[in-house]
């Protein structure tokens, strides 16, 4: 099948910032949602959604990160998408097509893996106001380990999340969970149950998120 650029007059001499990977059948809808001159390159069943970039070396900024997250949130709401790392750019449309063709099988497998799923993040914190010296109650760090172990039974995959807050005296750890969209309410209820079960420990849930923590694109 011939690779096809969508919504593009010319690909020569233009750098592109990668937004994410979608299924080829949904490329037109994805391009419409992303806006801002977005274009799509398709190869077989996968599509790279891109926007024009000033240059291949475009510097990452807080503004870029916020814009990328806003786009991904809108795009992931009703579409299956693998998020690209913010600022990932290609020097030309030909470079996009080369990369897409090289990784098409892995990208299609990745889309299938996250289909119908979303990201959740749970942060474990010490409840300083609820601390107890009762020897029958697990210390917060041990309780967090047990709570995360229990929550993993309700997720398809998990990964630890690095956060600058760990070691601040309150935050113990953070973990990302890949959760079935249809089971989100159940997962949230499990987090609440674990939070209530452990005195001295606070569990904070955020999401649903795009599947940032479970995608590692190769360039």
DOVO-879272 format. One line per 4 residues: their letters; for each residue x, y, z of C-alpha. Coordinates in steps of 0.02 Angstrom, whole numbers, plus 50000, padded with zeros to 5 digits. Each point is the difference from the previous one (the first is absolute). Layout:
! DOVO-879272
a> X Y Z  ...
***
This chain:
! DOVO-879272
xxxx> 50000 50000 50000  50066 50172 49955  50035 50117 50147  49883 50149 49992
xxxx> 50014 50176 50073  49830 50071 50046  49952 50184 49991  50165 50059 49932
xxxx> 50051 50104 49848  50185 49960 50012  50114 49908 50122  50167 50065 49936
xxxx> 50099 50120 50106  49877 49999 50145  50039 49938 50176  49861 49913 50095
xxxx> 49965 49976 50184  49926 49830 50039  49841 50006 50103  49957 49817 50008
xxxx> 49957 49840 49908  49821 49954 49953  49919 49868 49893  49997 50044 49815
xxxx> 49811 49985 49996  49986 50142 50127  50132 50116 49926  49879 50131 49933
xxxx> 49910 50017 50167  50165 50010 50093  50067 50135 49885  49840 50101 50023
xxxx> 50012 49990 50191  50184 50047 50006  49978 50149 49885  50137 50132 49982
xxxx> 50050 49939 49827  50004 49819 50054  50031 49869 49868  50001 49812 49995
xxxx> 50119 49873 49922  49933 49824 49981  50087 49836 49969  49893 49844 49996
xxxx> 49887 50007 50155  50093 50134 50100  50012 50189 49984  50121 50130 50068
xxxx> 49911 50160 50050  50117 50150 49983  50001 50189 50001  50122 50116 49912
xxxx> 50152 50042 50106  50119 50147 49993  50148 49882 49988  50058 49825 50047
xxxx> 50088 50075 50151  49846 50090 50067  50031 50028 50186  49878 49928 50127
xxxx> 49915 50130 50108  49866 50004 50134  49883 50070 49869  50036 49854 49883
xxxx> 49972 49873 50139  49833 50078 50048  49945 50009 49819  50051 49819 49970
xxxx> 49903 49941 50151  49846 50099 49950  50006 49925 49825  50027 49823 50065
xxxx> 49857 50017 50124  49881 50054 49863  50064 49871 49877  49993 49856 50124
xxxx> 49824 50039 50058  49916 49908 49856  50147 49932 49901  50129 49863 50017
xxxx> 50172 50081 50000  50179 49968 50054  50070 50165 50068  50167 50060 49934
xxxx> 50124 50077 50121  49981 50190 49997  50118 50081 49876  50035 49845 49894
xxxx> 50033 50070 49826  50050 49943 49826  50096 50105 49876  49883 49959 49855
xxxx> 49847 49904 49945  50115 49870 49923  50077 49971 50172  49827 49976 50075
xxxx> 49959 49870 49868  50165 49907 50023  49972 49989 50188  49819 49949 49981
xxxx> 50041 49861 49877  50142 49935 50109  49893 49991 50158  49828 49963 49925
xxxx> 49983 49826 50075  50052 50053 50175  49886 50152 49992  49852 49895 49946
xxxx> 50034 49880 50144  50012 50147 50120  49832 50068 49944  49921 49830 50023
xxxx> 50074 49987 50175  49930 50165 50065  49834 49988 49908  49858 50034 50123
xxxx> 50120 50045 50139  50056 50161 50085  50130 50056 50125  49977 50026 50186
xxxx> 50126 50065 50125  49993 49963 50185  50110 50094 50124  50029 49935 50176
xxxx> 50027 50130 50136  50023 49996 50188  49847 50062 50093  50091 50096 50135
xxxx> 49837 50046 50086  49945 49818 50004  50164 49924 50056  49987 49866 50134
xxxx> 50121 49905 50109  49886 49846 50003  50116 49851 49965  49857 49911 49913
xxxx> 49996 50133 49864  50125 49991 49859  50118 50148 49983  49955 50111 49852
xxxx> 50141 49937 49889  49951 49818 50027  49816 50042 49981  50037 50085 49834
xxxx> 50088 49844 49936  49850 49893 50048  49876 50122 49924  50093 50010 49835
xxxx> 50009 49810 49997  49812 49990 50023  49966 50131 49866  50108 49909 49872
xxxx> 49869 49862 49997  49880 50125 49921  50118 50063 49864  50070 49929 49838
xxxx> 50174 50069 50035  50090 50111 50124  50161 50101 50005  50079 50104 50138
xxxx> 49996 50187 49970  50146 50113 50041  49948 50157 50091  50099 50138 50081
xxxx> 49880 49992 50147  50066 49831 50060  50114 50033 50147  49914 50161 50050
xxxx> 49949 49920 50165  49820 49973 49944  49998 49915 49830  50049 49816 50008
xxxx> 49982 49939 49821  49898 50017 49841  49947 49868 49876  49913 50001 49831
xxxx> 49864 49874 49960  49932 49950 49829  49814 49983 50030  49855 49942 49892
xxxx> 49893 50153 49962  49843 49904 50042  50072 49952 50169  50055 50175 50052
xxxx> 49866 50023 50133  50043 49832 50076  50185 50043 50004  49961 50167 50083
xxxx> 49895 49909 50129  50145 49882 50037  50117 50147 50026  49876 50077 50122
xxxx> 49982 49834 50092  50189 49984 50018  50011 50180 50059  49869 49969 50135
xxxx> 50078 49834 50052  50169 50074 50047  50010 50128 50142  50149 50115 49977
xxxx> 49995 49981 49810  49916 50108 49867  49978 49935 49823  49965 50130 49866
xxxx> 49932 49947 49830  50013 50106 49842  49937 49966 49824  49941 49932 49885
xxxx> 50159 50050 49906  50063 49966 49825  50112 49846 50011  50161 50101 50020
xxxx> 50081 49882 50123  49976 49845 49893  50069 50061 49833  50184 50004 49955
xxx> 50020 50046 49817  50168 49960 49920  50085 50131 49891
***
